[in-house]
């Protein structure tokens, strides 16, 4: 599956970040509880596919989607 086009780029200043951390860092969700619920309920996508692993290690270029927004992980 091809990556959907992102709406924003978010610089993480490093090589990688975990999905749960990124959702808060990018401002897609405010709290760890909200992150946990959204991921478990299947509302979060990584590169266009639902991912229910809060601890998934994201790589540069991955595109995270939530609530109609898509954000690319950038260095």
Secondary structure, 3 states (H helix, E strand, C coil): CCCCCCCEEEECCCCEEEHHHHHHHCCCCCCHHHHHHHHHCCCEEECCEECCCCCCEEECCCEEEECCEEEEEEC
